[in-house]
Amino acid sequence: MPLLALNNLNVRYGQIVGTSDLSLSLEAGEILALVGSNGAGKSSTLKAILGMAPYRSGKILWQGKDLKGRKPSEIVREGIGFSPEGRRVFASLTVLENLNIGAYSRDANEAAERIEQIYTYFPRLRERSGQRASSLSGGEQQMLAIGRALMSRPKLFLLDEPSLGLAPIVVERIGDILKEIQAREALAVILAEQNANWALALADRAVILELGQKTAEGPSADLLRDPKVQSAYLGI
C-alpha cells in the first residue's frame, strides 16, 4: 500500500480546472516533484491533500484511509505537514513564536525538543529566534516556513514553490537542507515547483502537470533526459 494515493482527482473552482482526473502515488521516504508552469495544478493538488481545496470527485487515500471531508487541522494531526507558496509566516510574531504555532498538535515538552532539532537544521533561525518574522530576509522566511511545518513531525511534507523569489545560492542551500531532513527523518516529500531543474535534481520521481492533467511521469533522471521535458521546462 502506498503512503499516499490520489485516484482520478478533480478539483474545480467554479468553471476553472484545478486538477483533471489526476492520479499519482507516493511511497514512504520518497521525494516526488510536481513540475509545471503557473496554473498547471500543482497548488491545487497540495491543497486538496490538506483539505483546503474541495474536489468534486476522486479519492485521496492516506495510509489507506480516505481523507474526504477531513479538516486541515485533522489532516496535520494525521501526519501531513504543509509549507505554502509565498511562505505565509506570521510577520508580527517572532521566529520562536512562529515555530511554536507549528507545534499546536504537540505537548509543550515535545515542542521544546523539536525546536532544538529545527535549530540544528537552520542555525540562522536560532540566531534570529527573538526577532519578528517581518525582519527576516526572504530566504530566512522560507527556512522559517519549512521549520514551522516540520514542528508537527509529519510523515509527509508538502512544499509549494519553496524556491520562489529566492537567489540561486539560497535555493541550493535550502535544497541541501531538505535532503538532510528527508534522510534523517525518513520523510516523504511532495515538492511543487516551477524550477524544474532544481526540483528534478532533488526528487526521486516526478510528475509533469499541464492544465491540471498529468502529461508525463517517471524517475527524475529519466525525465531530465527526455527531449520534450528539456524543451518545455529545462530551457534546453
C-alpha positions in Angstrom: 0.0 0.0 0.0 1.4 3.4 -0.9 1.7 6.1 1.8 -0.5 8.4 -0.3 -2.6 7.7 -3.4 -4.6 10.2 -5.5 -7.2 8.5 -7.7 -8.9 10.4 -10.5 -8.9 13.7 -8.5 -11.0 16.5 -9.9 -10.6 19.9 -8.3 -12.7 22.8 -9.6 -13.0 26.5 -8.7 -16.3 27.3 -10.5 -15.5 26.8 -14.1 -11.8 26.9 -13.5 -10.0 23.5 -13.6 -7.5 22.8 -10.8 -6.9 19.1 -11.5 -8.5 16.8 -14.1 -8.6 13.1 -13.3 -5.3 13.3 -11.6 -3.8 10.0 -10.3 -0.5 9.6 -8.5 1.0 7.7 -5.6 3.9 8.2 -3.1 5.8 5.7 -1.1 7.2 6.3 2.4 10.6 8.1 2.3 10.2 9.1 -1.3 10.6 12.6 -2.8 8.1 13.4 -5.6 8.3 16.6 -7.7 5.2 18.1 -9.2 6.6 20.2 -12.1 4.6 22.6 -14.2 4.1 26.3 -15.1 1.8 28.6 -13.1 -1.7 27.3 -13.3 -0.7 23.7 -14.0 -2.5 22.4 -10.9 0.4 22.0 -8.5 -1.0 24.1 -5.7 -4.5 22.6 -6.2 -3.1 19.1 -5.7 -1.3 20.0 -2.5 -4.3 21.9 -1.1 -6.7 19.1 -1.9 -4.5 16.7 0.0 -4.5 19.0 3.0 -8.3 19.5 2.8 -8.0 23.2 1.7 -9.5 22.7 -1.8 -12.7 20.8 -2.2 -12.8 18.2 -5.0 -15.9 17.1 -6.9 -14.8 13.5 -7.5 -11.9 11.2 -7.0 -10.2 9.9 -3.8 -7.2 10.9 -1.7 -6.1 7.9 0.4 -3.6 8.5 3.2 -2.2 5.2 4.5 -5.3 3.6 3.0 -7.7 6.0 4.7 -10.0 8.3 2.7 -9.3 12.0 3.6 -12.6 13.2 2.1 -14.3 15.7 4.4 -11.4 15.9 6.9 -10.4 19.3 8.2 -6.9 20.6 7.6 -6.1 20.5 11.3 -7.2 16.9 11.5 -5.0 16.0 8.4 -2.0 17.7 10.0 -2.5 15.6 13.1 -2.6 12.5 10.9 1.0 13.3 9.8 0.9 15.7 6.8 2.8 19.0 7.0 2.5 21.9 4.6 4.7 24.9 3.7 2.6 27.2 1.5 3.6 29.2 -1.5 4.7 32.7 -0.5 5.9 31.4 2.9 3.0 33.0 4.8 4.9 33.4 8.1 3.2 35.4 10.9 5.0 38.7 10.3 4.3 40.3 13.6 5.4 37.3 15.7 8.9 36.2 16.5 10.7 33.3 14.9 10.2 31.3 18.1 6.5 32.2 18.3 6.1 31.1 14.7 7.7 27.7 15.4 5.5 27.2 18.5 2.4 27.7 16.4 3.6 24.9 14.2 3.6 22.6 17.2 -0.1 23.2 18.2 -0.8 19.5 17.9 2.1 18.5 20.3 2.6 18.9 24.0 4.9 21.6 25.4 7.9 19.4 26.3 7.9 17.7 22.9 7.6 21.1 21.2 10.7 22.4 23.0 12.7 19.4 22.0 11.5 19.8 18.4 12.5 23.4 18.3 16.1 22.4 19.2 16.1 20.0 16.3 14.8 22.6 13.9 17.6 25.0 15.0 20.2 22.3 14.2 18.7 22.2 10.6 18.5 26.0 10.4 21.1 27.6 12.7 20.1 31.1 11.3 16.7 30.7 13.0 18.4 30.2 16.3 20.3 33.4 15.8 17.0 35.2 14.9 14.7 33.5 17.4 13.7 36.7 19.2 13.2 38.7 16.0 9.9 39.4 14.3 9.5 37.3 11.2 8.9 40.5 9.2 12.6 41.4 9.8 13.9 38.3 8.1 15.2 38.0 4.6 13.2 36.0 2.0 15.5 33.0 2.4 15.2 33.2 6.2 11.4 33.4 6.0 11.4 30.3 3.8 13.5 28.5 6.3 11.1 29.5 9.0 8.1 28.4 7.0 9.7 25.0 6.5 10.7 24.8 10.1 7.2 25.7 11.3 5.7 22.9 9.1 8.2 20.4 10.4 7.3 21.2 14.1 4.3 18.7 13.8 6.8 15.9 13.0 5.0 15.0 9.7 5.4 11.7 7.8 4.6 13.6 4.6 5.8 17.1 3.9 4.1 19.2 1.2 6.1 22.2 -0.2 4.6 24.7 -2.5 7.1 26.7 -4.6 9.8 26.9 -1.9 12.3 28.5 -4.4 10.0 31.3 -5.5 11.7 34.7 -5.3 14.9 33.5 -3.8 18.5 33.9 -5.1 20.0 30.7 -6.6 22.6 30.3 -3.9 19.8 30.4 -1.2 17.7 27.9 -3.3 20.7 25.5 -3.4 21.2 25.8 0.4 17.5 25.1 1.0 17.7 22.0 -1.3 20.7 20.7 0.7 18.8 21.1 4.0 15.7 19.4 2.6 17.8 16.4 1.6 19.4 16.3 5.0 16.0 16.5 6.7 14.5 13.9 4.4 17.4 11.4 5.0 17.4 11.9 8.8 13.7 11.6 9.3 12.7 9.2 6.5 10.3 11.9 5.4 8.2 11.6 2.3 8.1 14.9 0.3 5.9 16.3 -2.4 7.7 19.3 -3.9 5.6 21.5 -6.2 7.9 23.7 -8.3 8.2 25.7 -11.5 12.0 25.5 -11.1 12.2 22.2 -12.9 16.0 21.7 -12.9 16.2 22.1 -9.1 13.1 20.0 -8.4 14.2 17.1 -10.6 17.7 17.2 -9.1 16.2 16.8 -5.6 13.4 14.3 -6.4 13.3 10.5 -6.9 10.4 10.7 -9.2 8.4 13.5 -10.9 5.0 14.2 -12.4 4.7 16.8 -15.1 1.4 18.7 -15.0 -0.3 20.9 -17.6 -3.7 22.5 -17.1 -4.4 20.1 -14.2 -3.5 16.9 -16.2 -0.6 14.6 -15.9 1.4 14.7 -19.1 4.5 12.7 -18.0 5.7 10.7 -15.1 8.8 8.7 -14.2 12.1 8.7 -12.4 13.6 12.2 -12.3 16.8 11.1 -14.0 14.8 9.8 -17.0 12.7 13.0 -17.3 15.9 15.1 -17.2 16.9 13.3 -20.3 13.5 13.5 -22.0 13.8 15.9 -25.0 10.2 17.1 -24.5 10.8 17.9 -20.9 14.1 19.5 -21.7 12.5 21.8 -24.3 9.4 22.7 -22.3 10.8 23.1 -18.8 14.6 23.0 -18.7 15.4 25.6 -21.4 17.4 23.1 -23.5 
